[in-house]
Amino acid sequence: MVKELVVYPDDRILSCGDVRDFKDESLPRLLSDIEETMEAHGLKALTAMQVAHPFNIVVIKKEDGSYWELINPRILKKEGRFEHEESTSYYPDIELTVPRYEKISLLYEDRDGKPHSIKIEDRELAALIQQQMDFLAGATPLDRVDKHYREKVLEALAGKGLMPMTGDVCPTFSRKDYITSFTDKILFLMGFSLLTPLAAKLLHWSQETVAKIYAFDKFAFPFIIVLMIVYFFYAQYEARKYRQCSSCQIGNQIGIIIKRTVAALVLAFSAWLLVNPHSPLF
């Protein structure tokens, strides 16, 4: 059965889950629906998300007219960047220049649940697969371009009458990115401070001098915790304000917070070990 395509600004382009039950009769039916929809609209590729089914499924139409079904695909390796001209049914009549990788190594399952691995060296096919997998991650090709280019595309869409109300649109740059950027700079300085004992040996610094430098880490660690708390609450505010914002998912927020908090903890503890009087470095 031919399905209705999800088209911008429809907000059903969200993150989806893996197919778990390969014996479910609805799976081959969904795959057939996707393929019939592709045939009806003359599409080379389509995801389950683009027909409003939240599953990690990509279908590619081969040159011989047959269909290649990629279920739960994962890109394991990427090589060689290039600029790719592409279009998508999600943004009708809009062409985008998107940075892609020329070669990818792919892991996926077929409709029977059998795993496959393949290296794609045809850059057009590699780019097509990457484009479809953006949708599986709750994103679109427009999320791959820089801010100014994205704004131009949004203006073009607004001219076609497809733009939703301003308050519904996710900003092209989030202020919470300033928080993560500043946090990363502090983490870099914390990591750089771990070289202090080595410098102390070479320059014959006293342990007191090293301890003073370590004081930076003692203040930096709690400061990072505060920054991550601010980040979390601002991200929640932004997610409520912009209903179209697919990047404001709670899972992404928690991942960012956990990674930076753990990194700060490891760096602070490592610095403490290095300046401890019983450390073998002294």
C-alpha atoms as one frame of an Amber mdcrd trajectory, in Angstrom:
protein
   0.000   0.000   0.000   1.303   3.453  -0.916   1.887   5.506   2.230   1.697
   9.248   2.727   5.144  10.835   2.875   6.182  12.844   5.905   7.021  16.307
   4.548   8.492  19.395   6.255   7.370  20.826   8.664   5.711  17.596   9.872
   7.333  16.836  13.228   7.059  13.057  12.981  10.730  12.940  11.959  11.921
  11.767  15.349  14.481   9.291  16.653  13.387   5.690  16.226  14.198   2.231
  17.543  15.696  -0.977  16.179  13.614  -3.787  14.754  13.652  -6.581  17.346
  11.082  -9.109  16.171  11.913 -10.347  12.680   9.098 -12.915  12.799   6.439
 -10.244  13.175   4.177 -10.337  10.092   3.997  -6.540  10.091   7.691  -6.242
   9.079   7.430  -7.626   5.514   4.172  -5.701   5.126   5.911  -2.450   6.128
   8.813  -3.162   3.763   6.373  -3.740   0.899   4.566  -0.490   1.739   7.858
   1.436   1.692   8.808  -0.059  -1.678   5.381   0.676  -3.195   5.619   4.243
  -1.879   9.064   4.629  -3.449   7.732   3.341  -6.764   4.739   5.663  -6.679
   6.877   8.752  -5.983   9.922   7.787  -8.073  12.288   7.712  -5.084  15.718
   6.086  -4.957  15.646   5.600  -1.192  13.278   5.905   1.718  13.238   5.235
   5.446  10.441   3.921   7.608  10.535   7.280   9.419   9.541   9.064   6.215
   6.265   7.140   6.167   5.746   7.756   9.911   6.935   4.372  11.194   9.592
   4.762  13.953  11.900   1.902  12.982  15.535   1.795  11.850  14.818   0.721
   8.284  16.309   2.043   5.031  15.273   0.800   1.597  17.434   1.527  -1.466
  16.301   0.990  -5.056  19.017  -0.685  -7.134  19.765   0.075 -10.782  18.113
  -3.200 -11.830  14.863  -2.138 -10.154  15.154  -4.465  -7.168  15.176  -3.235
  -3.586  17.936  -3.434  -0.998  16.544  -3.558   2.527  18.798  -2.338   5.338
  17.405  -3.044   8.794  19.100  -1.655  11.914  22.013  -0.250   9.850  25.165
   1.014  11.555  28.066   2.869   9.947  31.288   1.446  11.368  33.850   3.459
   9.417  33.913   6.589   7.247  36.571   7.778   4.803  37.103  10.844   2.611
  34.954  13.977   2.826  33.262  15.605  -0.166  30.419  18.020  -0.929  27.338
  16.231  -2.217  24.381  17.766  -4.057  21.221  16.074  -2.845  17.483  16.394
  -2.442  14.975  14.663  -0.221  11.226  14.156  -0.215  11.137  15.749   3.233
  12.090  19.131   1.669  10.220  19.098  -1.663  11.893  20.948  -4.548  14.908
  21.949  -2.428  18.473  20.943  -3.325  21.150  20.942  -0.628  24.932  20.830
  -0.673  25.797  18.503   2.184  29.202  17.279   3.438  29.360  13.482   3.180
  31.907  10.663   3.292  33.036   8.971   0.078  33.412   5.502   1.568  31.615
   3.820   4.448  31.708   0.424   6.126  28.202  -0.712   6.949  26.667  -3.308
   9.240  22.981  -4.193   8.833  20.391  -6.980   8.981  18.023  -8.276   6.304
  14.303  -8.940   6.745  15.096 -12.375   8.212  17.410 -10.895  10.858  20.585
 -12.199   9.207  23.541  -9.830   9.774  25.574  -8.481   6.852  28.605  -6.237
   6.546  29.687  -4.361   3.442  32.086  -1.628   2.393  30.538   0.972   0.091
  33.140   2.612  -2.179  30.680   4.201  -4.626  30.421   7.683  -3.177  26.955
   8.373  -4.606  25.583   5.263  -2.928  27.532   6.010   0.263  26.080   9.547
   0.358  22.566   8.243  -0.299  22.818   5.824   2.627  24.197   8.553   4.913
  21.341  10.841   3.919  18.751   8.217   4.845  20.482   7.386   8.113  20.211
  11.026   9.164  16.477  10.436   9.436  17.033   7.375  11.606  18.960   9.579
  14.044  16.084  12.037  14.317  17.777  14.557  12.030  17.588  15.700   8.423
  20.223  16.618   5.813  19.653  20.266   6.750  21.267  19.560  10.132  24.533
  18.767   8.294  25.045  22.198   6.741  26.425  25.359   8.309  24.244  27.975
   9.987  24.148  30.543   7.169  23.361  27.971   4.497  20.639  26.487   6.685
  19.085  29.930   7.184  18.950  30.460   3.417  17.171  27.140   2.934  14.693
  27.961   5.682  14.008  31.311   4.010  13.375  29.498   0.727  10.975  27.146
   2.466   9.230  30.111   4.080   8.767  31.620   0.626   6.956  28.457  -0.444
   4.581  28.794   2.488   5.972  25.703   4.211   7.512  27.421   7.216   5.698
  26.918  10.554   5.299  29.692  13.123   8.610  31.191  14.314   8.181  29.865
  17.840   7.957  26.299  16.522  11.255  26.267  14.659  14.417  24.964  16.254
  17.142  27.665  16.114  20.034  26.987  13.767  22.437  27.545  16.667  21.616
  26.801  20.299  22.971  28.887  23.164  23.566  25.703  25.083  26.359  24.968
  22.591  28.264  27.858  24.181  28.085  25.978  27.489  29.499  22.755  26.041
  32.202  24.669  24.164  33.288  26.506  27.333  33.202  23.245  29.303  35.428
  21.552  26.726  37.987  24.359  27.031  38.104  23.911  30.811  38.509  20.150
  30.381  41.395  20.782  27.997  43.134  22.963  30.586  42.534  20.303  33.248
  44.133  17.720  30.998  47.016  20.047  30.218  47.617  20.526  33.958  48.480
  16.821  34.216  51.800  17.692  32.581  52.692  19.823  35.626  54.669  17.087
  37.480  56.744  16.456  34.366  57.467  20.180  34.063  58.284  20.235  37.775
  60.943  17.565  37.317  62.467  19.297  34.333  62.355  22.775  35.879  62.943
  21.655  39.487  59.696  23.077  40.818  58.792  22.435  44.440  55.772  20.353
  45.342  54.151  23.507  46.714  54.354  25.102  43.269  52.760  22.017  41.706
  50.015  22.076  44.356  49.197  25.669  43.460  48.725  24.697  39.834  46.599
  21.764  40.943  44.329  24.251  42.751  42.924  25.079  39.301  41.566  21.534
  39.007  39.967  21.731  42.457  37.960  24.775  41.361  37.418  23.633  37.773
  35.713  20.349  38.692  32.798  21.835  40.688  32.514  24.635  38.123  31.982
  22.044  35.375  29.275  20.379  37.474  27.512  23.742  37.746  27.842  24.295
  33.988  26.305  20.889  33.277  23.370  21.646  35.573  22.813  24.955  33.758
  23.103  23.119  30.419  20.459  20.576  31.406  17.881  23.120  32.533  18.467
  25.389  29.525  18.141  22.398  27.168  14.815  21.542  28.792  13.631  25.129
  28.340  14.689  25.107  24.677  12.996  21.756  24.030   9.712  23.135  25.361
  10.062  26.370  23.385  10.918  24.798  19.997   8.633  21.890  19.236  10.484
  21.124  15.986  13.882  20.805  17.709  14.948  17.207  17.052  18.398  17.774
  18.598  16.938  18.533  22.022  16.257  14.957  22.989  16.696  13.976  26.599
  19.018  11.105  25.687  21.448  13.436  23.923  21.385  15.854  26.846  22.127
  13.153  29.411  24.913  11.746  27.231  26.606  15.144  26.969  26.305  15.711
  30.721  27.597  12.249  31.698  30.585  12.329  29.324  31.816  15.714  30.478
  31.163  15.034  34.155  33.047  11.734  34.033  35.918  13.376  32.112  36.147
  16.135  34.735  36.102  13.583  37.558  38.854  11.474  35.967  41.042  14.508
  35.281  40.571  15.936  38.789  41.358  12.585  40.420  44.406  12.087  38.195
  45.689  15.539  39.131  45.210  14.743  42.827  47.238  11.538  42.458  50.037
  13.404  40.732  50.427  15.987  43.482  49.894  13.586  46.374  53.008  13.517
  48.608  53.135   9.728  48.307  53.078   9.829  44.527  56.073   8.040  42.909
  56.668  11.218  40.927  57.979  12.937  44.056
